[in-house]
Amino acid sequence: MRALPATVLAVCGLIASACGGTGTGGAAAGQAAPATTAGQAPAAAQAKDAPPEAKPLDGKVVVIDPGHNGGNYRAPKEINRKVNVLTQMKACDTTGTSTNDGYSEAAFTWDVSKRLQKILKKRGATVKLTRSSNDGVGPCITERAAIGNKAEADAAISVHADGSAPANRGFHVIMPKKINGPVDKVVNDSSSLGVAVRDAFRRGTGLPYSTYIGRRALDYRSDLGGLNLSTVPKIFVEAGNMRNATEAAKFRDPKFRQKIAVALANGLQHYLQA
């Protein structure tokens, strides 16, 4: 396992400092002003004109897909209509799951995705979301894939949480399989992205690997339209089981959702800088 680069753990900004004499008019009384070489701008002007410090994800494009949508339950006809995901026909979208006390997966994924967007932008990335709010319907899984493709994303990530039996726990990452379709050319890169995010997520959140899906939190599937139709490296993250009381309590905590977002950002950055 490779160690995360230092820029993943802390993103440095410019620290501006200035020093001056005791007076308000430049050189102190009795002292000559510092000489400058002919044609050379004063130091302050040079600092002002210097290019900004590069950020670790400058030039990278990331698409974040917050799973489901808060208004899906109001439009069963729309979200249940079948779309072609190449290996089968599937519903356009679903309502997602929720904790036992009603905290929806759609609300969770929206919050985490907005936090992740903010972090990645601070690190220099161009970030696009597949939906603009948590009170709408869709988009369909086919459209979600198309958004990443159109953006020519360097990486795309779909944020989810599972709704399994209460005794099941832990997170897992879903990656595409080859299907003789458009995703085939990015299956290997998607796998590398999945491992990077898996490692960073475990480190950053302390959540265990899934006890019920995948091997060491890695699962490969050929039935998800968001993966099958992707022409850019893409993964799904199931952040844990919303029906497990311990994990549900964590997901309701804004501080823990921030921890999840940072972990995902670190995994994405590790992959994008490899």
C-alpha positions in Angstrom: 0.0 0.0 0.0 1.5 3.4 -1.0 1.6 6.2 1.5 -0.6 9.1 0.7 1.4 12.1 -0.6 1.9 15.0 1.7 -0.4 17.2 -0.4 -3.3 14.8 0.3 -2.9 15.3 4.0 -2.6 19.0 4.0 -3.1 21.6 1.2 -1.0 24.6 1.8 -1.9 28.1 0.9 0.1 31.2 0.5 1.1 33.0 3.7 1.4 36.7 3.1 3.8 38.6 5.4 5.0 42.2 5.4 7.6 44.1 7.4 8.1 47.8 7.6 9.9 50.5 9.6 8.6 52.3 12.7 7.3 55.2 10.7 4.5 55.5 8.1 6.5 56.9 5.3 8.9 54.1 4.3 12.6 54.4 5.5 13.2 55.3 9.2 14.5 58.7 9.9 18.2 59.0 9.1 18.2 55.9 6.9 18.3 55.8 3.1 15.7 53.9 1.3 16.9 50.5 0.0 18.4 50.8 -3.4 17.0 48.8 -6.4 18.8 47.6 -9.5 17.9 49.7 -12.5 14.9 48.3 -14.3 14.0 46.0 -11.4 10.7 46.4 -9.6 10.6 46.7 -5.8 10.3 43.5 -3.9 6.7 44.2 -2.9 5.7 44.6 -6.6 7.5 41.4 -7.5 5.6 39.5 -4.8 2.3 41.0 -6.0 3.0 40.0 -9.6 4.2 36.5 -8.8 2.0 33.6 -10.1 -0.2 32.0 -7.4 1.1 28.8 -5.9 -0.1 25.7 -7.8 -2.7 23.6 -6.1 -2.4 19.8 -6.1 -5.5 19.2 -8.4 -5.1 22.1 -10.8 -6.3 21.0 -14.2 -8.2 17.9 -13.0 -11.9 17.4 -13.6 -14.0 15.4 -11.1 -17.6 14.5 -11.4 -19.5 13.7 -8.2 -22.8 11.8 -8.5 -24.9 12.1 -5.3 -27.0 9.0 -5.3 -30.8 9.2 -5.8 -32.7 12.5 -5.2 -35.0 13.8 -2.4 -38.0 14.2 -4.7 -37.9 10.7 -6.3 -40.6 9.3 -4.0 -43.0 11.9 -5.5 -42.5 10.6 -9.1 -42.8 6.8 -9.2 -43.8 6.7 -12.8 -40.7 8.7 -13.9 -38.1 6.9 -11.8 -39.6 3.4 -12.4 -39.4 3.6 -16.2 -37.0 1.2 -17.7 -33.7 2.3 -19.3 -31.1 0.3 -21.1 -27.8 -0.2 -19.2 -26.4 -2.5 -21.9 -26.5 -5.7 -19.8 -30.2 -5.4 -18.9 -33.1 -3.0 -18.5 -33.3 -1.2 -15.2 -35.3 1.5 -13.5 -34.3 5.0 -14.3 -33.6 5.7 -10.6 -34.7 4.6 -7.2 -35.6 6.4 -3.9 -32.7 4.9 -2.1 -32.8 3.7 1.5 -32.8 5.5 4.9 -31.9 5.0 8.6 -34.6 3.5 10.8 -35.6 7.0 12.0 -36.0 8.4 8.5 -32.8 10.0 7.5 -32.7 9.4 3.8 -29.9 8.2 1.7 -30.6 11.0 -0.8 -30.1 13.6 2.0 -26.9 11.9 3.2 -25.4 11.6 -0.3 -26.3 15.2 -1.1 -24.6 16.5 2.0 -21.5 14.4 1.6 -21.2 15.3 -2.1 -21.5 19.1 -1.4 -18.8 18.8 1.2 -16.6 16.8 -1.1 -17.1 19.3 -3.9 -15.9 22.2 -1.6 -12.8 20.3 -0.6 -11.8 19.3 -4.1 -12.3 22.9 -5.4 -10.0 24.2 -2.7 -7.4 21.7 -3.9 -7.7 23.1 -7.5 -10.1 20.7 -9.2 -12.9 21.6 -11.5 -15.9 19.8 -10.0 -19.3 19.0 -11.5 -22.3 17.4 -9.7 -24.9 15.3 -11.5 -27.8 17.0 -9.7 -28.2 20.6 -8.4 -30.4 20.0 -5.3 -32.0 17.4 -3.1 -35.6 18.2 -3.8 -35.9 17.2 -7.5 -36.3 13.9 -9.4 -33.5 11.9 -11.0 -31.6 12.2 -13.3 -31.8 8.7 -14.7 -28.7 6.5 -14.2 -28.0 6.8 -17.9 -27.9 10.6 -17.7 -25.7 10.5 -14.7 -23.1 8.5 -16.6 -23.5 10.9 -19.6 -22.6 13.9 -17.4 -19.3 12.4 -16.5 -18.6 11.5 -20.1 -19.4 14.9 -21.4 -17.2 16.5 -18.8 -14.3 14.2 -19.9 -13.7 13.7 -16.2 -10.4 12.5 -14.9 -12.4 10.6 -12.2 -16.1 10.2 -11.3 -17.5 9.0 -8.1 -21.1 8.0 -7.2 -21.8 8.5 -3.5 -24.2 6.1 -1.8 -25.0 4.3 1.5 -26.5 0.8 1.7 -29.7 -0.5 3.3 -28.9 -4.0 4.4 -29.8 -6.2 7.4 -29.2 -4.5 10.7 -26.4 -6.8 11.7 -24.4 -6.1 8.6 -21.9 -3.3 8.7 -19.0 -1.7 6.9 -18.4 0.1 3.6 -17.5 -1.1 0.2 -16.5 0.3 -3.2 -18.1 -0.9 -6.4 -16.1 -1.0 -9.7 -17.1 -1.9 -13.3 -16.5 -5.1 -15.1 -15.8 -5.5 -18.8 -19.1 -5.9 -20.7 -18.0 -5.5 -24.3 -19.2 -1.9 -24.0 -18.0 1.7 -23.5 -16.7 1.1 -20.0 -14.2 -1.6 -21.0 -11.4 0.8 -21.8 -11.5 2.4 -18.3 -12.1 -0.8 -16.2 -8.4 -1.0 -15.1 -8.3 2.7 -14.3 -11.5 2.4 -12.4 -10.1 -0.4 -10.4 -7.1 1.7 -9.4 -9.4 4.5 -8.4 -11.5 2.1 -6.3 -8.4 0.8 -4.4 -7.2 4.4 -3.8 -10.5 5.5 -2.4 -11.0 2.2 -0.4 -7.7 2.8 1.3 -8.2 6.4 2.1 -11.8 5.8 3.3 -10.7 3.2 5.7 -7.9 5.4 7.0 -10.0 8.5 7.2 -13.2 7.2 8.7 -12.2 4.2 10.7 -15.2 2.3 9.3 -14.6 -1.4 8.7 -14.6 -3.2 5.4 -18.1 -4.6 4.6 -18.9 -7.8 6.4 -21.5 -8.9 3.8 -20.4 -7.7 0.3 -17.2 -7.9 -1.7 -13.7 -9.0 -0.7 -11.8 -6.5 1.4 -14.5 -3.9 0.6 -14.1 -4.3 -3.2 -17.0 -5.4 -5.4 -17.1 -5.7 -9.2 -20.5 -5.4 -10.9 -21.9 -5.4 -14.5 -25.5 -4.4 -13.7 -25.1 -0.7 -12.8 -25.9 1.8 -15.6 -23.8 4.5 -14.0 -20.7 2.3 -14.5 -21.6 0.3 -17.7 -22.2 3.5 -19.7 -19.1 5.4 -18.3 -16.2 6.2 -20.6 -14.3 7.8 -17.8 -12.8 6.1 -14.7 -15.7 5.7 -12.3 -16.7 4.0 -9.0 -19.6 3.8 -6.6 -18.9 4.1 -2.8 -21.4 2.6 -0.4 -20.3 4.4 2.7 -21.8 1.9 5.1 -25.2 0.4 6.2 -27.8 2.9 7.1 -29.9 0.2 8.8 -27.0 -0.6 11.2 -27.7 1.5 14.3 -24.0 2.3 14.9 -23.3 3.5 11.4 -26.6 5.3 11.1 -25.7 7.4 14.1 -22.4 8.3 12.5 -24.1 9.3 9.3 -26.4 11.6 11.1 -23.4 13.5 12.6 -22.2 16.4 10.4 -18.7 16.1 11.7 -18.6 12.5 10.6 -20.0 13.4 7.2 -17.1 15.9 6.9 -14.7 13.1 7.8 -16.2 11.0 5.0 -15.9 13.8 2.5 -12.2 14.4 3.4 -11.4 10.7 3.1 -13.0 10.6 -0.3 -11.1 13.7 -1.4 -7.9 12.1 -0.3 -8.6 8.9 -2.2 -9.4 10.8 -5.3 -6.3 13.0 -5.0 -4.1 9.9 -4.5 -5.4 8.4 -7.7 -5.2 11.6 -9.7 -1.6 12.3 -8.7 -0.4 8.7 -9.2 
